[in-house]
Amino acid sequence: MKIMPCPLNGPRNISEFSCFGEVTEMPEPATADDTTWAEHVWYANNMAGVVREWWCHVPTSYWFIAERNTVTDEILRTYPAGEVFKERVEFAPKDTSA
């Protein structure tokens, strides 16, 4: 049985997790066109070696980042996404008319 260390729930069976791809720089929401967004969402580098990936602990819906060696499938480190993403990104302008 393969174990993954969840930053919130501790060591858990790998079957409780889903991987959602590489952590990449997000385009600027206010200025990026549709092609840029499509490339960000759907294209992957598929790099061999250590990659930072988005993972979710499915039973708790907890999202976090894992560093995984794609050659050996070894999980090197897991940590909360807040260690990388310090600020909230707004995707739509705030309604100030109220």
Secondary structure, 3 states (H helix, E strand, C coil): CCEEEECCCEEEEHHHEEEEEECCCCCCCCCCCHHHHHHHHHCCCCCCCEEEEEEEECCCCEEEEEEEECCCCCEEEEEEHHHCCCCCCCCCCCCCCC
